[in-house]
């Protein structure tokens, strides 16, 4: 089990290795995972590479913070504090809504600890967060722990000021199943509530129960939000290989994105529903406390 300094497409990188499983992370570009290989096969997609990250686009294994997905307004009040995103340069979607938070490709991540041994390889980095665009001073830590066939990702928010910090982060893993075209992948989803979205992708307040399923992707596309029950396991699989997302109880929501004509799909664990930040429907972490959420990427 090793941790090595290397380069990925010309960028400084860390490579963690545990048996036949490896992870590559870019410390200077959002602490983003850009490669996850197992038995010589790649399970992450990184469309656009470093240039895309610098332009605010997601790829690989990116953290979406301080909010996941999109928000409907640039001015709102949460935890008793006014947030004003007007006149700020933000990455937006096709409807002009701020999307994917403020940390895609961000610099400023500092190493906290590294550990390698018989149990695996682990690294953690932290970044101070204090900006008028999100006026809730805090430190955010991201830890990667790699074992053969499994990556655990733990994200922790620690207030660094006197204000409570709203928690609405999530992750956007660009997943692929090696050895077969996307149309032959099976999408595995647990029992859940399918939350209604308007034409902008913002929740309407409606929802319907959906049974667990494991069906071929085929020509289907998704950009769907779900409230998860006790079983928080989503997967893409074929008869030969699979990649699973196993989320803990701090990730009660997930977005599933399967875009047309692209060789990847995203199974996105989220600590809060889309746009929950503007509605104040988010967990709050008080000074002196911390909020941690973990999920695993399991490969075979």
N, C-alpha and C positions, 0 to 999 in steps of 0.2 A: 504494500500500500504506500503510494508516494504522492508528493506534491512537488511540482517542478515549474520553474519559470520558463516560458516559451513564447512563441509569437503565433498569432492567428491572423491570416490575411494582412500581415504587416503590423498588427497591433500587439502591444504587450499583453500577455495572457498567463493565466495559471492553469496547469493541467493536473487534475486529480486522477489517480488511477487506483482501482481496487479490483484485483484479478483481471478479468477480461472486460471490465467496465471502466469508462473514462468520461470525465467531464472537463470542458474547457470554459473558462470564465474570463471576461474582459474587465479588469479592475477599473480602467479609466473610462469606460463607456457604460455607465449604469450598473456596474457589477453584474453584467448580463451573461447568463449561460448561452453559449453559441454552438456547442456540440455536446451530444450525449450518445456515446457509442457503447454497444454491448456485443460481445463476440464478433467484433469487426464490422458491425452494422450500425448505421446512423439512425437515431430516432428523433432528432430535432431538425427543423428546417430553419435556415437563416437567409431568407430572401433579401437581397440588397446589401448584405454585409455591413461593415463599419460605416460606410457612407449613409446608409439608411438610418442607423442609430443616431448619427449626428444630426440628421434631419428630423428627428423626433418620431421615426417610424418604429413599430415593434417587430421583433423577430426573435427566434431562439427561445429563450426563457427569460422574459422581461418582467420586472416588478412594475405594477401600476399603482402609483401613490402620488398624492394622498387620496385619490379616488380611482376606482376601477371603472372601465367602460366610459360612459359619457355623462355629462350633467346638463340639465335643461336651461340653467340660468347662469349669468355671469355676476349676479349680485344676489346674495342671500344671507340669512342669519342662521348660525348654528352654534350651540353651546353658549348662547348669550353674546356672541361676537359677530359683527358684520364682516362679511367677506365680499370684496369687490374685485372682480377679475376684468372689469372693463378697461380698455386701453392697454391690456397686457397681451403680449404676443404668446399665443398658446397654440398647440397642435389641435386642429379641429377636424370634424368629420364632414361629410358631404352636405350636411344641413347647417354647418357653421357652429356646431356645438363643441365645447371643449371636451377632448377625449384623451383617455389614458394617463391622466395626471400630469405631473411636473418633473418626473425623474427619468424619462426615457433617454438613455445615452448620457446621463449626467455625470460630471466629474465630482471629485470631492469625497469619494469613498476611501476610508482608511482601514487598513488591516487591524483586526483586533486579536485574533489568535489563529494558529494553525496546529494541526495535530495529525499525525499519521502513525499507524501501527497495525497490529494484527486485526483489529476490529474495523479498520477502514481508514479513510482520509477525510478530514474536515477542515473547513476554513470559514471564518466569519469576518465580515467587514461592517463598518458603521459609517453613517453620514449624519452630520448635524443638519437640521431643517428649521429654518427661521426666515420666512419671506413674507412680504406684504400680500402675496398671492394666496397664502395660507398662514394666517397670523397666529399659529399655535406652535410655539417653540418645542421641539422634541428631537430626540435622536432615534434614528431607525437603524436596526441591525438586521442583516441577512446572513444566515448561516447555511452552508451547504455541507451535508454529510454523505459521503459516497461509500457504499458497500457493493459487493458483487450483485449486479442485477437490480440495484435500488439506489435512488437518490432521495434524501430527505431534505426539505427546504423549510427553514424556520425563520419567520419574520417577527421582529419585536419592536414595538413602539414604546419609548420611554420619555415622558414629558421632561423638559429641561427648564421650564418656566413655571409660572404660577397658574397657568390656565389648564383646564382639562382639554385633552386632545381628542377630537373626533376621529374615529377609525373607520375607514372605508376602502382600504387597499385591497388589491387582488393580484393575480398572476395571469399571464397570457401565454401559456406554452404552445409553441408551434410544433405540433407532433406529426410524425409520419410513421407508417408501418413498413419496414423494408421488405422488398421481395415481391410486392404486388401493387398494381395500380390502385388508386384511391377508390374507384368504383367497386372494388372487391373487398374493401375493408368492411368490417362490421362495427357499427356504433353501438356500444353497450351503455345503457342508462338505467339508473335505479328508479324505483317508485318515487314520484316527485309531484310538485305542483307546477304546471306550465303557466307562467305569469304573462298576462297580455301586455303587448307593447303597441304604442302608436306608430305612425309612419316614420317617426324620428328615432325609434328604438327606446322610447321612454315608457316606463310602466304606466298602465292605465288604471290599475287597481283591481282589474279582473284577474281571474285565475281558474284553472281547471285541473282536476286530478289526472295524472298520467301513470299508467302502469309501467313496471320495469320492462325493458325490451333489449333485444340484441338482434339488430336488423342490418342487412347490407346498406352501405351508403348509397351505392348505385349512382343515380343522377340527382339525388336529393341535395338540397342546400339548407343551411341553418344559420340563423343569427338569433338564438332563442335564449330566454332567461328562465331559470328554474329555481324554485325553493326546494331544498333537499330535505329528506327525512333523516332517519338515523343512519341509513347506509349511504355514505358519501363516496361511492366508487363509480367513476366513469372511465370508459376504456375505448380504445380502437384495437381491433384484432383481426387476424386471419387464422387459418388453421395452423400456421407455422410460427407466428410471432404476435406479440401484443405489447401495448403500452397502456398502463393504468395510471389514473390519478386517484389517490386515496387521501381524502381530506379529513381533518379533524373537526370537532364540533364548532370551532371558531370560524369555519367556512360554511355557513348555512345556505349559500347561494352559489350558483354556477352558471356561466354563459357558455353556450356551445355554438361555435362559429365554424361552419363548413362552407367556404366560399366556392363559387362556381369556377371550375377549370383550374384549380390550384392543387398541387400535390401535397397538401398538408391540411390539418384541421386543428382547432384549438378547443381544449377542454379547460375552462378558466375558473378556478376556485376564487370566490369573492367573500370578503367579510361582511359586506352589506350589498343590498340590491342596487341596481343601476339607479342613479339620481337620488339615492337615499340621503346623501349629504345635504342637498338643498332642502330636503323635507325634515331634517333633523332626526331621521330614523336610523341612527347609527350608534354603536357602542361609544362610550366616552371613557378615557383613561385619565385618572386623577394624578396630580403631582405626587411623587413618592410611590406610585404604582407602575405597573408595566402591563402591556397587552401582547401576548404571543399567539401566533397561529402557525400550524405546520401542515404540510401535505407531503406525500411521497409520490415519486414517479417510479413505477415498478415495471421492469422490462423482462421480456422473455423472447 
